[in-house]
Amino acid sequence: MFVIKVSLIILFIYTLLPTILTRLFSLGAVQRGPRGHKEIFFTFDDGPDPIHTPQVLAVLKRHRITATFFVTGHNAQQHPEVIKQIIAAGHKIGIHSCQHRLAWLMTPWATIKDIDIATTLVKNVTAQAPVLYRPPWGVFNIVNFFTFLITGHRSVLWTFMGWDWTKNCTAEGITKLVSGRLKSGAILVLHDSAGPVGSSARAPQVLVKALPMIIEEIKQQGYRIGSAETLHAWSHLGYGKRTTIFWWELWERCFAWLAGVKPINGAVDATFKLAVRKHHGQPITLPDGTMLNPGDLMGELHFDNNLLLKLTSQSPHLEQVGIKLLRHVKDSLPLVAEALTTDPRYRNIKAVAGITMINRGARFFGFGTYDIYPKIFRLATTWYQRWLLVVFHPQGVSHLLKHRSKMVPKMIAISKAELLRRYQNQSALTSGSINPAYGTTQAR
């Protein structure tokens, strides 16, 4: 009896416990993306398939959507040309084991070997080892639960599935099921290939038919498709950081509502939002000679948190983050100029300003850089924005300690007249060029 009890306990710890921790408590795996941007994230399992995966890629390309494809090592080896198509189209690759074996039936050594082989087979095609991992059927044992420590992979599950692999699935049925379960940050799993035992050989073709209908339904409900880059960056954050960001984004939405922070011209893909504020503090002379006095109205810029998450996760150095952010600012300023001329809310503003630690290079866009007053506000802003970068950056506190001297927020400002002179004529050319990968909730 003692042996039986011990065996059952070991079996529970090896199989059921890791799955319970991930599926019920989201420990050790991501089951939902960032929730503050009303986004749905597309993922596809069991591929690549030489027939259906290219058809899925064609649909995604028409709608300018990027997704994450969790491929099996076996299929990656059989169809390397399709893997290359996925990468060339800007999507992300994750591994879905080597041959779709159930983790509960695998020994610890077999589990590690399965992950390593799948990773190697994909790396042989892409020249880069995938870091995202999705276990077959979303089932964990104690070994693949700790992949982030053992193999360096980040586990990504799903919020809900489309049940697009069943024998009786229809395009209409899949779409109806998905439409009824949409929620902000949801990770949707679909299948671009017929998978293991239990799936239907005709199901991938049904999915190809359903995919445009699903995309249209998501848009009609006011959601947008989040980028693979955003999900990739989110999966690299620890559980504590993801939880912190969730509560922080809730605060940001409340702040935006109370403070009147609005999207510019309803352009949800822009780098900025704007709010109308009165200038407080000392009078400042803007680069074109315009005087901004206390009480003057100005448009207050707010940066996109989703963009900040993506950039800080990809770039280990603050300078690299700054360079990439400035590129997005350059693309978005014409949209700001368009908003200033078409939106009556900004008719009486005298200048446009924002507060940021990433302020080097602002003068190249016509902005002046100024110290923040009063001192107590400068100290509070410094603390807030440093904390923000610690939360978003994967290196966290160590990054703050290393670059603390550079993390000094400044006010950047440009007169309305100068901004229109520089960027108004560019708005028609660039308003459609903003990358749809980015969301809208802004960081102060």
N, C-alpha and C positions, 0 to 999 in steps of 0.2 A: 504493500500500500504506500509506504514511504517513497519508494522508487517511482511509483506512478504519479504521486503528488509532485515530486521534484521534476519529473519529465513534463508534466502539464505546465508547471510554472516556467520552465525553460522555454517550452513551446510558446507560451503566452508572451514572454519577453521578446522572443526572437521574431514573432510574426504579428500577433494582434496588437500589442502595445505600440509599436512604431506607427502602424496604420491608424490607430485611434488618435495618437498625438498629432499626426498630420491632418487627417480628415476632419477631426472635431475641433482641434485647437490651433491649427495652422502652424504648428511647430515643425521646423525642419523643411518646410516647403511653402511655396507661394501658391495660394488658391485664388487670389484676387489682386488686380492691379490697383494703382492709385485711384482713389474714389472721388477726387475733387474736380474732375474735368468732364464728367458724363461721357466716358469713353467705354467702348467694348473692344476687347483684344481678341483677335483671331489667332487660333492655333490649329494645326493640322497634324494628324497622327498616321503612322503605319506606312508612309511612303518611303522613298519616292516610287511613283508608278509611271511607266513610260508613256501611257496614254492619258490618264486622268490628271496627273500633276501638272503637265503643261496646260491643260484646259483650265485648271484652277488658277494657274499663274496668269493666264490671259484675262480672266475675269478680274482678278485683283489689279492688274495693270490698267484696265479700263477705268477702274474706280480710284486709282492712285492710292492703293492700300498696301501696306506691308504687314506680313504675318510671320509667325514662327512655325517652322516645320520640324516636328519631332520624328526623325527617320530611324528606321532600324538599320543596324550595321549590314545585315544581309542585303537589303534592298539598295543601300548606298553602294555596295560593292558591285551589284548587278547592273545598276543604272547610274554610273558616275556622271554621264552627260546631263541627266536631269538635276542632279545636285548642283552642277555648275550653273544651270539655268536659274535655279532658286537663288543662288548667291548673286548672280549677275543682275537679277531683278531687285536687289536690295533687301531681301528677306533674311531672317536669321535661321540658323540650323541648330537644333538640339538633338540629342540622341534618345532613342526609345528602346533601349536594350539592343542586343544583337539579333536575336530571333524571337522576340516577344514571349519570353518565358516568364512564368509566374514566380515572383520573388520568394513566396512562401515555400516553394519546392526546390529552392537552390541553397546550396551550402554557402557559407561566407566566402570561401575561396572562389567558388563558381560565380558568385555575384560580382566580385571585384574583377574577375577575368572577363565576364560578360560586358561590363562597362568599359573596360580598357580596350577590348577588341573593337567594340562599336566606335569608340572614340578614334582609334587608330585608322579604321576603315574610312571614316569621314575625313580625317586629317589627310589621308593619302590623296584625297580628291581636292580638298579646299586649301591645303597647306596650312591650315589653322585648326587647332583642336577645339571642338565645341565645348562650351562650359555649361550649357543648360541640359537638364536631364529630366525625363518623365518616365517613371517606371510603368511597365505594362499594367493595365487595369487600375492604375493608381494605387497599387499595393506595395507596401514596404516590408522589408525585414530589418533587423537591427543594423545590418551592414549598409544597405543603400539609404537608410535613414541618415547616416552620417557621411554621405558622399562629399559634403562640403569640407569635411576634415580629411577623409581618406583619399579621395580622387580629385578634389577641387571643383566638383560639379555643383551647380545650384539646381535644386529640384523645383519644378514648376508643374502644378496640377491644373485644375480647372474649377471654375465656379459652377458651370453646368455644361452638359453636353447636348448635342442636337439629335442624339439617337439616330444618326444617319447611316448606321452600319447594319441595321436590322433588315430582315428579309422583306417585310411589308412596308418599309418606309416609302413615303412619297414626297415630292418637292413641296407640295402644299402643307403636308403634315409637319415636315421639318421646320418650315417657316413659321407655322402657327405655334409650334412648341417653343421656338426661340423667342418669338415676339412676346410671349407671355411671361418670360423669365428675365427680361432685360433689367439690369441695375448697374449703377455707376461702378466702373472698374471691373466689371465681370470679364472673366477669361472663358471664352467659348471654345470647346474642342469639337472639331469636325474631322473627317477622315477622307484623305485624297487617294486612298488605296484600300483594297479589300484586305483585311487583316487576318487574324488567326481564326481558329475554329469558332463558329457562331456568327460570323459576319457574312453578309451576302455579297456575291460577286458582282451583282448589278448595282449595289449601293453607291459606289463612287460616281457612277454616271448620274444617278439621281441627285447626288450632292452638287454636281456641276450645274445641273438645272436649277437647283434650289438656291445656290449661292447669290445670284443677282437679286432674287426675291428677298433673301435675308438682309442683304445690304440695304435695299430700299426700305424695308420695314424698320430697320435700325434708325435710318435717317428720318423717317416719318415720325418716329417717337421722340425725336429731338436729341438722339445720341449721335456720336461720331465714332469712327473706327480709330482706336489708338494705334500708335506705331509699334513695330517690333522693337525699335530702339528703346522706347519708353519702358516696355515690359522687360527688356533685357537689363536696363539700368535698375529698375525696381527690384528685380530678382536678386541683384547683388547686394542689396541692403539687408542688414540683419533684422530679426524680428522686432527688436526694440526700436530701431530706427523707423521701420514701417509703421509701427503703432504710434510713435511720436508724430510722424508726418500726418497720419490720419487725423489726430486730434488738432494738430496745427492747421491743417487745411480747413477743418471745421471752423476754427477761429477766423481764418482768413475770409471764408465766405460770409461769416457774420459781420466782420469788419467792412468788407466790400459793400454789403447791403446797407449798413449804417452810415458809411462814409460816402456813398454815392459813386463808387468806382465802377465804371461802365466800359464794356468793349467798344473799341473805336469803330464806328460805322457798322456795328454788329459783326465785325470780322473776327471770328473766333480763332483764326489761325495766325493772328498777329503776335508779335513779341510783346506788345504793350496793351495795357488798359489805361484809361485816363479818369481823373477826378478833378473837379474844380475846387481850388483852394485859394484862400487869401495868403499872401506872403507875410510871414512873421520874421522878426529879426531885423538885422541891419539892412539899410539900403545897399544894393549891389549894382555895379555897372556891368552890363552884359557885353560880350565881345563886340557887338556892332554899335556900342555907345548908348543903348537904351538903358534907362534907369528903372530898376525894379524896386519900388518903395514899399514899406509896410502897408498892408491893406490892399495892394494891387492884386487883381485876380490872376491866377496862373493855372495852367493845366499840369496836374501832377502825374508823372509817369509811374507805372507799376510794372515790374518785370514778370515774365511768365515763369511760374514755379516748375512746370513740367520741363521747360527748356533748361532751367538751372539744374534739375535732376539729371538730365541727359548729359549736359556738358561736364559737370563735376564728376560724374561716374566714369566718363570716358577719358578725362584728362587729369593726370596726377598732379600737375603743376598749375598754380594759380595764373601764371602768365598765359598758358595755353587756353585756360578757361576764358580769360579776358579777350584774347584774340578772336576766338570763336564767337563769343558773345557780341563783340563789336561788328562782326560780319552780319549777324542777325539784326542788330540795331540798324545797320545801313540799309538792309532790305525793308525794314518796317517803317522807317521815318517817312517815306512817301505816303504811307497809309495814314500816319499821324497828320501830315499836311492836308490830306484829303478830308480827314475828319474836321480839322479846324475851319475849313471853308464850307462844309456842307451841313455840319451839325450845329444847330442854334445854341446848344449848351456851351459852346466854346467861343461864341461871338465876341464876348467882352474880355477875354483873357489877354494879358499883356505878354506872357512868356510861357514856356514849357520847361518844367524842371523835374528832377528826380533825385533820389538819394541812393547811392550805391558804393560798395567798396571796390567794384571793378570800374574805375573811372579813368584809368590811363588811356590815352588816345581819344578822349572825348572831344578835344579841341579840333581834331581832324574832321569832325562832323559839325563844327560851328558852335559847340557848347563851351562855356566857361566852367571852371572848377572852383568851388568856394568852400570854405570851412562852414561847419554847421553851428548855428547859435540857437538858443543859449547853450551853455556848457552842459547843463544837466540833460538836455535833449540829445546832445552829441554823445554823451556817455551811454545813454539808454539805447540810442541807435547803434552804436558800436557793439554793445553787448548783444543786441537782438540779431544783427546781421552776422556777427561771428558765430553765434549759436546756430543760425540758419545754415551756414556753410558746413559747420561741424555735423549737423544732422544729415545734410544731403551728400557730403563727400564721403566716399567709402573708407578713407583713412581716418576720418573722425578727428578725435582730439589730437593725435600726433600731427595731423596736417595743420591744425590751429597753432600748436606750439612752434612748428617749424616756420610758419609764414605769418606769425602774429604781427610783426612790425609792418607788414604790407596791408593788413586788414584794417584800414582806416577809412570809414565811409566819408564821402564828400557829397556836397550838393552840386549837380551839374545842371546848367540852365542855358537856354537860348531864347531870344526874343521870338515872338510869334511871327513878326515881319521877316526876320532872318530865316527862320525855318521854312516859311512859305517861299521865300526867294530861292532857297537852295533845293527844295524837294517837291514843290507843288507840281511842276511840269513832269516829274518822274512818276507821279502816282498812277497814272493810267497805264504805264509800262510795267510797273512792278507789283501792282495790287493783287495780281493773280499768281505771283511767283513765290509767295511764302510757302514754305514746306508744310504740308498738312500733318506732319508728325507731331506738331506741338499744340499744347492745350492753351487755356486762357486764364486760369487762376493766377493772380499776380503776387509777387513777393515785394514787400516794402523795404 
